[in-house]
Amino acid sequence: MSVSTRSPGFKSLILTQALSVFADNAFKTYVALWAVGRYGPSEAGRLIAAAGALFILPFIVLSPLGGAWADRYPKRGLILKLKAAELALFLAAVPALAAGSIPALLLILGLLGAQGALFAPLKLAALPDLVPDEDLSYANGLMQSTSFMGIVLGTLSAGLLAQGAPELGAAAFFTAASAVGLVSAFWLPELPAAGGTPAAGGLLAQARSDFAFLRSERGVFEATVGAAYFWFLAAVLQMNLLVYGRASLGLGEAALSGLQAAMAVGIGLGSTLAGILSRERVELGLVPVGAAGLVVSAAALAFTSGSTGVTAGGLLVLGMSAGLFVVPLQAFIQQHAAPQRRGRLIAAGNTLAFSGVLASSVFLWAMEGVFRLDAAQVFLVAACMTAVVCLFISWRLPDFLLRLALYPAANLIYRIEVQGGRNVPLHGGALLVANHVSFLDAVFIAAACRRMVRFVMFRGYYEHWALHPFVRAMGCIPVSENDGPREILASLGRARAAVESGEVVCIFAEGEITRHGQMLPFKKGFERIAKGVTAPVVPVHLDRVWGSVFSFAGGKFFFKLPRTLPYPVTVSFGAPIPASTPAAGVRQAVSEVGAEAFGLRLREAPPLGLAFVRAAKRRPLRPALADSTGAALSFAGALTGALALGEALRTRLPGDAPVALLLPPAVGGALANLAVVLEGRVTVNLNYTSPRATALECAARARCAGIVTSKRFLDKLGWKTSPEMVFIEDLRDAAPRLSPVLRAAAAILAPCWLGERLALSRARVPTDRPATIIFTSGSTGVPKGVVLTHYNIQANIEGLGQVFSAAAHDCLLGVLPFFHSFGHTGALWFPMTAGFKAVYHFNPLDSKTVGSLAAEHRATFLLGTPTFLLAYMRRVEPEQFKTLRYVIVGAEKLREEAARAFAEKYGIVPLEGYGSTELSPVASVNIPDAAHGPVRQTGTKLGSIGHPLPGVLMKVVDPDTGAPRPFGQPGLLLVKGPNVMQGYLDDPEKTAAAVRDGYYVTGDIAAVDADGFFVITDRLSRFSKIAGEMVPHIKVEEALHQAAGLLEQTFVVTAVPDEKRGERLVVLAKGYADVESLLAKVKTSGLANLWLPARECFHAVEAFPLLGSGKLDMSALKAEARRLEGVA
């Protein structure tokens, strides 16, 4: 049950209408039974017929007036007045029954019919005001089921009252039921008027006007005809059942009432089932299913005269089929009727429905009196008629058959979650522009959209013999890049005409399915469709589809097993944007919708510790950890070791305070991190390349319970011990032996829900709780403590896993320390939660060992920095790196010359990424180009930082105004997504300055091209304002290296204050003396004169100061430049 259907207003409406139906049917049935008991069968029959006519006729005559009222006036006040009138009529029935006045009772029945005719459009028109579109089917199912339960209980109550209760007691009972309904109506919220037009003259003129409106709404009209047929059929079956029961089954009155109750209960159950199966949509696919059930069950009743039980079962199935048939139709009418006309259209439908009820009497008279058919044959005729009606509706409204065809895929094989479905307008045209991830994308969008969608599709698929009949019925529009210009324009023109005529058209603007998981550039064909139309463009994003059977994940299509069934898919419809938005702007809008959707999948993500445990459960015997010392563990061994270390740690450092770790990247360091997280505590990996005092200060700022380190490692660092240090060698010796094994066995062998509760209760923490505190490298200032949650890191892992397909046989070579955010997320948690091996070495510049490890362990992933790659190029042989599939670099800019040189030597292009500690850390990354047959798709642009990681939104704005910058123009880079940090440790002011409206302000200057690739120009802090012009240091550095023909970092540009021009550039050069010839070459390269450093501002240095992360220490470099320039 949704939130809206639990609201007091909705419950009030359901109870109010159910009590009205109950009281009306109880009173009507009681009067009939009362007449039979007081008068002879012949006179009683005439009275019952008259009573039925008086009760039904107002629904035909007065429904238009009720509809006009529902549209023009506030509904709550009208409902209260009509309920008060109903109560007054039941009070009037007390003396009428006591006096036995037939005319008075008939008048009351007629007035109750009038009250019901006015009330019916109100209750149906009020429903869309109380629940959103996605709950309409469920709400209608509840309304229909409670209505029929009211009919059943009212009929049964009347029978009981007629058998023994006095007339005054019966009248009091009806009055009490009506009074309770009136009281419940007071809980209805204010339901404002819909702004409908006044009633059009008399009732006849109003009815004509309503029917004209109804005929103009094609889909609503035909759905209304279908609903009216339901009421006609229900009346036929109900009346025919009485004859059938007496003639064929020989039943008495009580047994006949039981059969009627079975059918009514079936309708109630079917209505409820329709609401449940609709899954927050108006599921038109249930209509053909319900119609088929009606046909089969009605036909079967013609042959069940030998068994009352079989007949009752058939009636129950028939009723359930009727509920499946009518509930989606009723919800469709309510959803698609314009709000200002809704009441009038519903009223017109009621007029049709009750005309059908009257026509049912004429039909039965003709069947029996003219065609001489018995009751069993009438059931057979009704089945044939229903089959014809079903075929007619399906022909006129192909939405029904389409939904039926899509239902298994949308609800059984896949589990589709719809976000923003209401952004697709219910009326008028719209152009949906979607990303393209798999061959079933059209199925997902058609199943998720609340309107019929026409797709622009590849002509080759459109003309395929197996698909053509289906896609032609869907109204798909074929197009192909192999078509001539005239054909392409004609296809786009048909799509444009469809939008202008009020239809919904969808186009996959990439023009082909992504082969690498990232969104491709948008082609401009859809701009021709949208140009000049008033209809909106709705950005659509398909999430979680990459990895499904019909995507190209893993480099293959179809030949793979689904990870789970039903397979989850999210279809998100963004807010409409102007049709004039260019292709690059629409692509950005789709990306924004996708970033929002990405966060939804993280709801199911476990905390990091449990994610590791589940990986160990999947692959317990696969290798997990290894390092250059020869240590190696399987996933089961790593889990057992981490649990043992955690138990020892709990004894030595009790409580829940964070635990600092001073360990190199190795098996021991990885186990320590796993152990702390499995204990439900926060890790703080300390930077051992910083001064000892700084590391201890960071641990104190994080309020750590202690520092876990190694005696051997401290000796290597030359650091003294301190009281807060706990040695991992001592923890290993003190660790228990049996309990970690038993806990690991329980976690691996027992079901997740049981094993995690029994053995890993401490690891079951909320994902919004901090997982680690990482202190920034301090490249531009004092280190800040960045608090990253399990949710932040899982978001990065999920994104990395989507763009880099990791399998069980993969191996990641980790050389980045765990105090580095990329080392922590990418080299530790990514492989440990994805279930593949990581091998570590503590010295990233030890090229010989790195090459040996890569060859020995057949490494497929290598994470590092451009500086590390340059070192490897000098000493690592191509044979040692031959198994690498992904070389991912960050922390500093990768120069194109270096990337090409690495690719030439090792046959693999380094993939530059971008991020920061505050982003957990990856924000964007290049990925390998994809090639499948003749299809080639670009994943990498040298010099760029790639596309944003899935779930990450990046934009470029003016640094001063915050306004978006046009494509290709540089500006301040902002990043938003679930990977953005929780905040800086104990520093809300800096957090507020760094994260604004959910966007992390990177401080970097970047530009984005029309294909969505981002390029970093420089950090904002690495710009100099010289004579009023902004000069990027990194561009000057690139020009110097290019002129010198050097790959290795030889020049660093910084700036110092200058009295005349504000600032002047200073170049620190390592091992380069021929400055004059260098400047001569740079002058001919096209570099602006203002950007040229002066000869006297070049200074030779022996080495560049580096941070532990491998990045340049810009603070130290700037201080050295000021010293060399003699600036205070």
C-alpha positions, 0 to 999 in steps of 0.5 A: 500500500502506498503512502497516498492510499494510506492517507485519511482523505483516501480512506474517508472516500473509500469508506464513504462510497462503500457505505453508500453502496452497502446502504443502497443495496441493502435497502433496495433488496430489503424492499424487494423481499418485503414486497414478496412477503407482503404481496403475491408473486405477481404483484411483488414482481411488478413492484420489484420491476418498478423499484429497479427502474426508478433506481436505475433511471436517475443514473441515466438522466442525472449523471450529466448534472453530477458530472458538471457539478464535479467539474465546477464546484469543490467536491468535498462540499458536494459530497457532504451535501449529498450524504446528508440528503441520503441520510434524510431519505433513510430517515424518511424511510422509517415512517414509510416502512412502518406505514407500508406505503408503497408509493412512499417507498418507491419515491424514496428509491427513486430519490436514492437513485438520484442521489447515487447518480449525482454522487457517482461522478463525484467519487470517481472524479475525486480519486485522481485528486487524492492519489497520484497517477502511479497509484490510480490503478491500486486505488481503483481496485480498492474502490471497486472491491469495496463497492462489490463487497458493499453489494454482497454484504448489503444483499446478505444483510437485507436477507437477514433483516427480512427474516426476523427484524421488524420494519423499524429495526431494519429502517434504523439499520439503514439509517445508521449505516448512512450516518456513519458514511456521512461522518466519515465524509468529514475526513475528506480534504478540501477538493478544489473545483477543477474549473469546468464550464457551467451546465449547458442548458437542460439535462438533454443539452448537458448530456449531448455536450458531455458525449461530444466531449467524450467522442473527441477524446478517442482513447477515453471514449473507447475505454468508456465504451469498454467499461459500459460493456462491463456493466451491461455484461455484469447485469446480463450474467447476474439476471441470467444466473437466477434463471440458470440456477433454478432451471439447470441446477434446481437451486432455491433462493438461498443457494442462488444468493450464494452464487451471486455472492461468489461472482461479487466476491470474485469481482472484488478480488479481481479488482484488488488483484488488478491494483496490485499487478499494475505496480504503480501504473495504469496497466492496460495489459490486464484488460485483454487478460481480463477479457479472455478470462470473461470469455473462457469462464462465461463459455464454461458456465454453459457446460457446468449444469451438473455441479453447483460447486463447479458453477460457483468456482466458474463464477468466482473466476468470472468475477475476478476476470471482470475486475481485471477487465474494468479496473485498468479501464476506469483508471485509464479514463480518470488519468487521461481525462482532462481535469476540467472535464473529468467529472463530465466524461465520467458522468457520460460514462455512467450514462452509458453504463446504466443504459447498458444495464437497462439494455441488458433486460431487453437483451435477455428478453430477446434471447429468451423470447425471440431466439428461444435460447436457454440460460446455458446458451445465453452464457455462450452468447455472452462469451462470444460477444465479449470476444468480439468486444475484446477484439474491437477494443484491441484494434481501436486501442493497440495500447492494450495488446502492446501492454499485454505483450510487454507485461511479462518482460516488464514485471516478471523478467525485469523489475522496472522502477519508474521515476518522474513518470508524471513528467510525460504530459497526459495530453498533447505531443512530446518528444522523448530523448533517451540514452541507448544501452540495450536492444530492449530499451524500447520495451522498457520505455514503452512499459514505463510510460503512461502513454502510447509511444511511437519509436524512431528505430533502425530500418533494418530492425523495422523490416525484419520479418519477425519484428515488422508486424509488431513494430508496425502496429506500434507505429514505429518510424523507420530510419537509417543512416544508409537512407538517402537524404530525402528518405531521412528527412521524410522519416524525421518529418513523420516523427515531427508530424506525429509530435505536432498531432499530439502523439508521444515520439521517442528517439535514441539520440546516440544513434546506436547502442553503447558498447562500452557502458558510457553515453555516446555523443548525441546526433543532431537528427532529433533537432529536426524533429523538435525544431519549431514545435511547441511540444516539450522535449522530455529527457529519459534515462535508462539505468542499470540496463548495462550488464543485462543480457541484451546489453554489450556488457562484457564485450558480448551480446546475449550470451551471458546469464542475468545477475538476478531475476527479476532484473532491476531496471530504472526508467527516469523521465526528467523535467521537460525542457524547451524543444529548442535545446541543442543536442549537447544540452539535451545530452547534459539533461539526460546525464542529470536525470541519470545521476539522480537515478544512479543514487537509487541503486545504492539503496540496496548496496550494503556497507563496505564490510558486508560487500566484502563478505558477500564477495568472499561468499561468492568466491571463497577459494579465489585469490584475494590478496598478495604482495611483494613479500610473497604473502597471499590469501584467498577470499576465505582466508582474507575474511578469516584473517580480518575477523581474527585481527578485528577480535584482537583489536576489539580487546586491545582498543575497545569502543567505537572510536576510529582506528588510525592505521600507519601501514604500507599497501600490503596484505597486512595493511589491507587486512587491517583496513578490512578488520576495522570496517568489519568491526563497524569502526572508522579507518584513518589511514595516516600519511607516512610520507609526512612528518611524524608530528603531522601524522600524529596530529591527524590521528588526534584530530580524528579522535582515534582510539589508537594507531595500528602500525608495524614494528618493522615499518616504523624502523624503516620510517625511522620513527619513534614509537608512541603510547597510542601505537598498537603493533600488528605483530602483537595483534596477530599473536593475540588473535583467537584461532577458533571463533574467526574460523567459525564466523567466516564459515557461517558468513560463507555457508549460511544465507546472507540474512542469517550469516550476517546476523549471527557472525557479522552484526558489528559490520551491519552499519547504515551506509550513511555512517562514516567509513573512513577519514582521509586527510588531503595531501595538502598540495595547496595548504594544510591537510583537511580531514575528509569524511567519506561514508560507506555510501560515498565509496560504494557509489564510486565502486559501483561507477567503476564497476560499470565502466571497467568490467572486472571478472574473477580472473582479474588482478589489480596491481596496487602501488598507491598507498591507502592514505591516498583516496584512489589507493583506498577506494580503487586499490583496496575496496574496488577489488575486495567488493567486486571479487577479484585479486589485488597485489600490492607493492609499497614503493610505486617507483620501484619499477623492477619489482612492479614489472615483476609483480605484473608479470608474475600475477598477470595483472590486468589493472594498474592504478598510478600517476603519470610520474609513475608511468614515466618511471616504468617506461624506463625499466619495465619490459613490454612483456611484463605489462602484456596482460594489462587491460586497464592502466588508469592514472590520475593525481596530475595531468597526463601529457599527450606525448607521454600517453602516446609513448606509453601506448607505443611501448606497451600497446595499451593507452593510459586512461586519464581520470580526474577526482579528489579526496572529497569525491571518494575520489573518482569523478570522471575517467576515460575508458577504452574505445569499443569495437564490435564488428564494424562499430567503433565507439570512442571512449578516450580522448587524449588530453581529456579527463573523460566522461563523468563516472556513472552517477556523477554530474559535472558542469562548468560555470562562470567562477564569478556568477555561477552561470553555466558556461557554453560548451568549449569555453572554460570555467569553474568545474563543479561536481555533484553525486553520491560520491561527494563527501559527507564533509570536512572533519569538524569544520562545517564552515569549510564544508559549506564553502566547498559544497554548495547546493550539493555541488563540490566546488573543485577549484579547477578550471575545465571545459566540456566539449559537445561529445561530453568529454571534460578537459582540465585547464588548470587549478584556479589557484594555478592561474596568474592574473597578469596585466588583467589577463588570466594565465594558466600555469599548466598551459605554459608548462605544456608549451615548455615541455613540448618545445624541449621534446621532453616527456618527464616533468622537467619544468614547473610554473608558479608565480610570485607577486609583481608590483607592475603587473600584479604577478609574474611567472617563475619557472623551476627547471630540473636538469635543463640549462639551455633556456635561451634556445628553449624560449626561442622555440616557445616563441614560435609555438604560438604561445601568447607573449603575455604567457612567456616567462622572462629569462631571469625567472628561470631557476634550476633545482635539483628535484621537485618536492612531492607529496606522498600521493605522488603529486607535486607539493605546490605549497613547497614549490611556491615557497621555493620560488619566492625564496629564489626571486627574493620575494618576502 
